[in-house]
Amino acid sequence: MTHSVASRTVLLRHPVAVAGMALTTVSAVAFVVLLAAVLTGFDRNPYVGLLVFVLVPLLFVIGLVLIPVGMWLESKIVKLEGTSTRRWSIVDFSNPTAVRWSLLVLGLTALNLLLVTFAAGGAVHWMESPSFCGQTCHEPMEPQHIAWQSAAHSQIACTECHVGEGASALIQSKLAGMRQLYHVITRQVPRPVPGVANMRPAQETCGRCHWSGRDIGEVLRTRHDYADDEENSESVTNLQMMLGGPGRKTSATTAIHWHADPDVHIEFVSTDADRQTIPLVRLRDRNGAVKEFKVESATDEQIAKGSRRVMDCIDCHNTPAHRIAQTPEQAVDAAIAVGDINRSLPFVRREGVRLVQAEYPTKEQGLDEIARDLRTFYSTRTTVDATALAGAVTALQTIYRRNVFPSMKVTFGTYPDNIGHSTSAGCFRCHDGEHKAADGTRISDDCEYCHKQLD
């Protein structure tokens, strides 16, 4: 028994086995320290989960594997030579020189561990930065990254919404990310990248800032549209939006945000990847009564093959962080409305829409041709304000830069916007008058159910 233990101890002298023991020991200590940081809330970075629950355990397992591999290699040497020639180094601490060298090695080891810890922490925080998500690793996400920079959520990191904390979110978000990274490396990324993602529940992301129980009441929305005539004639539409709140109706006895009521449970079945075709809606109201609304033309087979989902905030607010304009007309009208494009320029709305929706081989060529063609159009008009023209060029180039990405096949309307229904089905995915329950009631398609036009 003693001889067997001694023999195994001899086999541990192989450098590979020694490296395995060192790696196992260091990773075990690192796991305990990092796990304590996570459990105590010291670091809430979502990528810490990737480090704690994937990378460190992987290093630990690799160390465990190296130990028997080293022992096997040493046993081969013992069989050939009859004995192991390796000897453990013996440090004589009575020797001042040995003590100094030992302290130096221990100090350098501690320094190296400190540097590695800081490097790992820096890598973790860099991996959650928008520049990493939008440029370094996820180059195909350029459309979303550019749109995010000019959106209301531009101060919120991508990981705040796309990556959760803990092992569950890691499995859902980061293991999927590994597959996406493989697609990036092998150049198998779909173009365009699909617009629908299986996000975490809105209460875990949006709910940290947007209180779902808030009563917003009735809100005035003003829309400015412009014609293609020489004067760029303006038409203004004022809508009174019946937003209300969960359990709080508006003066019209309706509330758009009724859908967010925690006492109301809505499920739906979609039969397409973008969740634009919804043949079945299932409602459980605050009293527990259940009712299903089905499109009469939909078959049971189609519904069975569809994807069932519990309705969430992002099923309507599906592009809050990186919205791509739905139409070039919308984008140009918005620029005119805020004064980025001067209405005094004759036909600027018509020409602006024509230029930003034209197809160009590359983004750089598109930006150049927009500037050149617009200046050419006004070159024969001596009364054109040069400053206004320069501003229009800049504004149209900005519209094109933020919304059109030829290399990713992304342009106006590539990703449906479910707020409203002027450019995509939006609300009418369910509120189309076609969804009928067994008792004959239908999901309302009355325009004034959600808004009222004031003039």
C-alpha positions in Angstrom: 0.0 0.0 0.0 2.8 2.4 1.0 4.8 1.4 -2.1 1.8 2.1 -4.3 1.2 5.5 -2.9 4.9 6.3 -3.2 4.8 5.1 -6.8 1.9 7.4 -7.6 3.7 10.3 -5.9 6.7 9.7 -8.2 4.5 9.8 -11.3 3.3 13.3 -10.2 6.7 14.7 -10.8 6.2 15.0 -14.6 6.0 18.6 -15.7 2.5 18.1 -17.3 1.2 16.7 -14.0 2.7 19.6 -12.1 1.2 22.1 -14.5 -2.2 20.3 -14.1 -2.0 20.6 -10.3 -1.0 24.3 -10.5 -3.9 25.1 -13.0 -6.4 23.2 -10.9 -5.4 24.9 -7.7 -5.3 28.4 -9.2 -8.7 28.0 -10.9 -10.3 26.6 -7.8 -9.2 29.6 -5.8 -10.3 31.9 -8.6 -13.7 30.2 -8.7 -14.3 30.7 -5.0 -13.2 34.4 -5.1 -15.3 35.2 -8.2 -18.3 33.2 -6.9 -18.2 35.2 -3.7 -18.1 38.4 -5.7 -21.2 37.4 -7.6 -23.2 36.2 -4.6 -22.5 39.3 -2.6 -23.3 41.6 -5.5 -19.8 43.0 -5.6 -19.8 42.8 -9.4 -23.1 42.7 -11.4 -21.5 42.6 -14.8 -23.5 40.0 -16.8 -20.3 38.6 -18.4 -19.0 37.7 -14.9 -21.3 34.7 -15.2 -19.4 33.6 -18.4 -16.2 33.8 -16.5 -17.3 32.1 -13.3 -19.5 29.4 -14.7 -17.7 28.6 -17.9 -14.1 29.8 -18.2 -12.8 29.0 -14.7 -14.5 25.6 -14.5 -13.2 24.8 -17.9 -9.6 25.6 -16.7 -10.2 23.5 -13.6 -11.3 20.5 -15.7 -8.3 21.0 -18.0 -6.0 20.9 -15.0 -7.6 17.7 -13.7 -7.1 16.1 -17.1 -3.5 17.2 -17.3 -2.7 15.4 -14.0 -3.4 11.8 -15.2 -1.9 12.6 -18.6 1.4 13.7 -16.9 1.3 10.6 -14.7 0.9 8.4 -17.7 3.8 10.1 -19.5 6.0 9.7 -16.4 5.0 6.0 -16.1 6.2 5.4 -19.7 9.6 6.9 -18.6 9.7 4.7 -15.5 9.0 1.6 -17.5 11.8 2.4 -19.9 14.4 3.5 -17.4 13.4 1.4 -14.4 13.0 4.4 -12.2 12.2 8.1 -12.3 15.2 10.4 -12.5 13.1 13.5 -11.6 13.6 14.9 -8.1 11.6 17.5 -6.3 13.7 20.6 -5.6 14.5 21.1 -1.9 14.6 24.6 -0.6 16.9 25.1 2.4 15.3 28.0 4.3 18.4 28.1 6.5 20.2 29.6 3.5 19.6 33.4 3.3 20.0 33.2 -0.5 17.3 30.5 -0.8 15.0 32.6 1.4 15.4 35.7 -0.8 14.8 33.8 -4.0 11.7 32.1 -2.5 10.3 35.5 -1.4 11.0 36.9 -4.8 9.2 34.0 -6.5 6.2 34.3 -4.2 6.1 38.1 -4.8 6.2 37.7 -8.5 3.6 35.0 -8.4 1.3 37.2 -6.4 1.9 40.1 -8.8 1.1 37.8 -11.8 -2.1 36.7 -10.2 -3.0 40.3 -9.6 -2.3 41.3 -13.2 -4.2 38.3 -14.5 -7.2 39.2 -12.3 -7.2 42.8 -13.5 -6.8 41.6 -17.1 -9.7 39.3 -16.7 -11.8 42.0 -15.1 -10.9 44.4 -17.9 -11.8 41.8 -20.5 -15.1 41.1 -18.9 -16.1 44.8 -18.9 -14.8 45.3 -22.4 -16.9 42.4 -23.6 -20.0 44.2 -22.3 -19.2 47.5 -24.1 -21.3 48.5 -27.1 -18.2 48.9 -29.1 -17.4 45.2 -28.6 -21.0 44.2 -29.5 -21.3 46.5 -32.5 -17.8 46.6 -33.9 -15.2 44.2 -32.6 -17.0 40.9 -32.3 -20.4 41.5 -33.9 -19.5 43.3 -37.1 -22.7 42.1 -38.7 -24.6 44.1 -36.0 -23.4 47.4 -37.5 -27.0 48.5 -38.5 -28.2 48.0 -34.9 -25.1 49.6 -33.5 -25.3 52.7 -35.7 -29.1 53.0 -35.0 -28.5 52.6 -31.2 -26.0 55.5 -31.2 -28.8 58.0 -32.1 -31.6 56.4 -30.1 -33.0 57.3 -26.8 -31.3 54.3 -25.2 -27.8 55.3 -26.4 -26.5 55.5 -22.8 -27.6 52.0 -22.0 -25.1 49.1 -22.8 -26.3 46.4 -25.1 -25.8 43.8 -22.3 -28.4 45.5 -20.1 -31.1 44.2 -22.3 -29.5 41.3 -24.2 -27.7 39.5 -21.5 -29.0 38.5 -18.1 -27.3 37.7 -14.8 -26.8 34.2 -13.5 -26.5 30.8 -15.0 -30.0 30.7 -16.6 -29.4 33.9 -18.6 -26.0 32.6 -19.5 -27.5 29.5 -21.0 -30.1 31.4 -22.9 -27.9 34.3 -24.1 -24.3 33.4 -24.2 -24.5 29.8 -25.5 -26.6 31.2 -28.3 -23.8 33.8 -28.7 -21.3 31.1 -29.2 -23.3 29.8 -32.2 -23.5 33.4 -33.5 -19.7 33.8 -33.1 -19.2 30.6 -35.1 -21.3 32.1 -37.8 -19.2 35.3 -37.8 -15.9 33.4 -38.0 -17.2 31.1 -40.8 -18.9 33.9 -42.6 -22.3 32.3 -42.4 -24.1 35.3 -40.9 -27.5 35.8 -42.5 -28.0 39.0 -44.3 -29.9 40.8 -42.9 -29.5 39.5 -39.4 -33.0 38.4 -38.1 -34.8 41.2 -36.3 -36.7 39.1 -33.7 -34.7 38.0 -30.6 -35.8 35.9 -27.7 -35.3 38.6 -25.1 -35.4 38.3 -21.4 -38.8 39.2 -19.9 -39.4 43.0 -20.1 -39.9 43.3 -16.4 -36.2 42.2 -16.0 -34.9 44.7 -18.5 -37.3 47.6 -19.4 -39.0 47.3 -16.0 -36.0 48.6 -14.2 -36.6 52.1 -15.7 -40.1 51.9 -17.1 -42.7 51.2 -14.5 -45.4 48.9 -16.0 -48.0 50.1 -13.5 -47.7 53.8 -14.5 -50.9 55.5 -15.7 -49.8 57.6 -18.7 -53.3 58.7 -19.5 -54.0 60.5 -22.8 -51.1 61.8 -24.8 -51.1 64.1 -27.8 -49.0 63.0 -30.8 -48.4 65.3 -33.7 -47.3 64.0 -37.1 -45.8 66.2 -39.8 -46.0 65.0 -43.4 -44.7 66.8 -46.5 -45.7 66.8 -50.2 -43.5 66.4 -53.2 -44.5 69.7 -54.6 -42.1 72.7 -55.0 -43.2 74.2 -51.7 -42.8 70.9 -49.8 -46.4 71.5 -48.5 -46.9 70.5 -44.9 -49.9 68.5 -43.5 -50.2 68.1 -39.7 -52.1 65.3 -38.0 -52.9 65.4 -34.3 -53.8 62.2 -32.5 -54.9 61.8 -29.0 -53.4 58.5 -27.9 -55.4 56.5 -25.3 -52.4 55.0 -23.5 -53.9 54.8 -20.0 -52.3 52.2 -17.8 -52.8 48.7 -16.4 -56.2 48.7 -14.8 -56.6 52.4 -15.6 -58.8 53.4 -18.5 -58.9 56.7 -20.4 -61.9 59.0 -21.1 -62.7 56.7 -24.0 -63.0 53.8 -21.6 -60.0 52.1 -23.3 -56.3 51.9 -22.7 -53.5 50.7 -24.9 -51.3 49.8 -21.9 -54.1 47.5 -20.8 -51.9 44.9 -22.5 -49.3 45.4 -19.8 -51.7 44.8 -16.9 -50.0 42.0 -14.7 -53.5 40.7 -14.0 -54.1 40.1 -17.7 -52.4 37.2 -19.4 -52.2 37.2 -23.2 -50.7 34.5 -25.3 -50.5 34.4 -29.1 -49.3 32.1 -31.8 -47.2 33.4 -34.7 -46.5 31.5 -37.9 -43.6 33.6 -39.2 -40.2 34.5 -38.0 -41.0 38.2 -37.6 -44.2 37.5 -35.6 -46.2 39.5 -38.1 -48.8 36.8 -38.8 -50.8 35.9 -35.6 -53.7 33.5 -36.2 -54.5 32.8 -32.6 -54.8 35.0 -29.4 -55.6 33.5 -26.0 -56.8 35.9 -23.2 -57.1 35.2 -19.5 -58.6 38.3 -17.9 -58.3 39.5 -14.3 -61.3 37.4 -13.3 -59.6 34.2 -14.6 -62.0 33.8 -17.6 -60.3 32.4 -20.7 -61.2 33.2 -24.2 -59.5 32.3 -27.5 -59.7 34.5 -30.6 -58.9 32.7 -33.9 -58.6 33.8 -37.5 -61.3 31.8 -39.3 -59.1 31.1 -42.3 -56.3 29.6 -40.1 -56.2 25.9 -39.9 -55.4 23.8 -36.7 -52.3 22.5 -38.5 -51.0 26.0 -39.1 -51.6 27.0 -35.5 -49.9 23.8 -34.2 -46.8 24.5 -36.2 -46.6 28.1 -35.0 -44.7 29.5 -32.1 -46.6 30.2 -28.9 -45.5 33.2 -26.8 -46.7 35.2 -23.8 -47.2 38.8 -24.9 -44.6 41.2 -23.6 -43.8 44.9 -23.9 -41.4 44.3 -26.7 -44.1 42.7 -28.9 -45.3 46.2 -29.6 -42.2 48.2 -28.6 -40.0 45.9 -30.7 -37.4 48.4 -31.8 -36.9 50.8 -28.9 -33.1 50.7 -28.8 -32.1 50.6 -32.5 -34.9 51.7 -34.8 -34.4 51.7 -38.5 -36.8 54.1 -40.3 -39.6 52.3 -41.9 -39.7 54.4 -45.1 -37.5 57.0 -46.6 -40.5 59.4 -46.6 -40.8 59.1 -42.8 -37.0 59.7 -42.4 -37.0 62.8 -44.6 -40.2 64.2 -43.2 -38.8 63.9 -39.7 -35.6 65.8 -40.7 -37.7 68.6 -42.3 -40.0 68.8 -39.2 -37.0 69.4 -36.8 -35.3 71.8 -39.2 -32.4 69.7 -40.2 -33.6 70.1 -43.8 -34.8 73.6 -44.8 -38.3 73.6 -46.4 -37.3 76.7 -48.3 -35.4 74.5 -50.8 -37.7 73.8 -53.7 -38.6 70.1 -54.1 -36.2 69.1 -51.3 -38.6 66.6 -49.9 -39.1 64.9 -53.3 -35.4 64.9 -54.2 -34.3 63.8 -50.7 -36.6 60.8 -50.8 -35.4 59.9 -54.2 -31.7 60.1 -53.3 -31.8 58.2 -49.9 -33.9 55.3 -51.3 -31.8 54.8 -54.5 -29.6 51.7 -54.5 -25.9 52.2 -54.4 -23.2 49.4 -54.5 -21.5 50.6 -51.2 -22.4 53.0 -48.4 -19.4 55.2 -49.3 -20.6 55.5 -52.9 -24.1 56.3 -51.7 -22.9 59.1 -49.5 -20.9 60.6 -52.3 -23.7 60.4 -54.9 -26.3 61.9 -52.5 -24.1 65.0 -52.1 -23.2 65.2 -55.8 -26.7 64.6 -57.1 -28.4 67.1 -54.8 -25.9 69.8 -55.6 -26.3 69.1 -59.3 -30.1 69.4 -59.0 -29.8 72.9 -57.4 -26.8 74.1 -59.5 -29.1 75.8 -62.0 -31.1 77.7 -59.3 -29.2 80.9 -58.5 -31.5 81.8 -55.6 -30.8 78.7 -53.5 -29.3 79.4 -50.1 -25.8 77.7 -50.0 -26.1 77.2 -46.2 -29.5 75.5 -46.5 -28.2 73.3 -49.3 -25.2 72.2 -47.3 -27.4 71.4 -44.3 -29.7 69.4 -46.6 -26.7 67.4 -47.9 -25.5 66.6 -44.4 -29.0 65.7 -43.2 -29.7 63.3 -46.1 -26.3 61.7 -45.7 -27.1 61.2 -42.0 -30.4 59.6 -42.9 -28.7 57.3 -45.4 -25.8 56.4 -43.0 -28.2 55.5 -40.1 -30.7 53.5 -42.1 -29.1 51.8 -45.1 -26.4 49.2 -45.0 -25.8 47.6 -48.4 -23.3 45.0 -47.1 -25.9 43.6 -44.6 -28.9 44.1 -47.0 -30.6 46.3 -44.5 -32.6 49.3 -45.6 -35.8 51.2 -44.8 -38.5 48.8 -43.6 -36.3 45.7 -43.4 -37.3 45.3 -39.7 -41.1 45.8 -39.1 -42.0 48.4 -36.4 -45.0 47.2 -34.4 -45.8 50.6 -33.0 -48.7 51.9 -35.1 -49.8 50.3 -38.3 -49.0 52.8 -41.1 -46.0 50.9 -42.5 -46.5 47.4 -41.2 -49.3 45.4 -39.7 -48.4 46.5 -36.2 -51.5 46.7 -34.1 -53.5 45.1 -36.9 -51.7 41.8 -36.3 -54.4 41.2 -33.8 -56.8 44.2 -34.1 -57.9 43.4 -37.6 -61.5 42.4 -36.9 -60.7 38.8 -38.1 -59.9 37.3 -34.8 -63.1 35.8 -33.6 -64.0 33.9 -30.3 -66.4 31.0 -30.0 -69.1 33.3 -28.6 -68.9 35.5 -31.7 -67.0 38.4 -30.1 -64.0 39.8 -32.0 -60.9 41.7 -31.2 -61.8 45.3 -32.0 -60.5 47.0 -35.2 -62.0 50.3 -34.3 -59.5 53.1 -34.9 -60.7 55.1 -31.9 -60.1 52.1 -29.7 -56.5 53.4 -29.4 -56.5 56.9 -30.7 -58.7 59.8 -31.7 -57.9 62.2 -34.5 -58.4 65.8 -33.3 -58.3 67.6 -36.6 
